Amino acid sequence: MKHHNVYSEIFDPYHNETQVNGCLEDDIIDIYSNIKIGLLLYEQGHSSEAVWEWKFGFEVHWGEHATSAIRALHSLIYKLGGDIIEREY
């Protein structure tokens, strides 16, 4: 069974066109970890701080992971074959 956890991408196509490797597992963990901070704040009644955390994190960290993961998952599903996930998992 071939796993598709690691993918290639251009991290910053406007400033550095060097190809790098991304990792779906790392992307999902980073997105979850960053969003969880805001969720904990929100649950404690600090909605303004939660929104600030989500916005700041999206701009500087987890937004990159989210867009990269979406691109990789889209490629897995629609470019490598729509049934690839069912066949392998």
GIGIHU-V260472 format. One record per residue. RES is the residue in three letters. PSI is psi as a letter, one per 20 degrees, with the letter a starting at -180 (none if undefined). Layout:
res = {RES/RES}
psi = {PSI/PSI}
This chain:
res = {MET/LYS/HIS/HIS/ASN/VAL/TYR/SER/GLU/ILE/PHE/ASP/PRO/TYR/HIS/ASN/GLU/THR/GLN/VAL/ASN/GLY/CYS/LEU/GLU/ASP/ASP/ILE/ILE/ASP/ILE/TYR/SER/ASN/ILE/LYS/ILE/GLY/LEU/LEU/LEU/TYR/GLU/GLN/GLY/HIS/SER/SER/GLU/ALA/VAL/TRP/GLU/TRP/LYS/PHE/GLY/PHE/GLU/VAL/HIS/TRP/GLY/GLU/HIS/ALA/THR/SER/ALA/ILE/ARG/ALA/LEU/HIS/SER/LEU/ILE/TYR/LYS/LEU/GLY/GLY/ASP/ILE/ILE/GLU/ARG/GLU/TYR}
psi = {p/p/q/l/h/p/r/q/r/o/g/n/i/h/h/o/j/p/p/r/p/r/o/g/g/g/g/g/g/g/g/g/g/g/h/h/g/h/g/g/g/g/h/j/j/m/h/g/h/g/g/g/g/g/g/g/h/g/h/i/f/i/h/g/g/g/h/g/g/g/g/g/h/g/g/g/g/h/h/i/p/h/j/h/g/h/h/i/none}
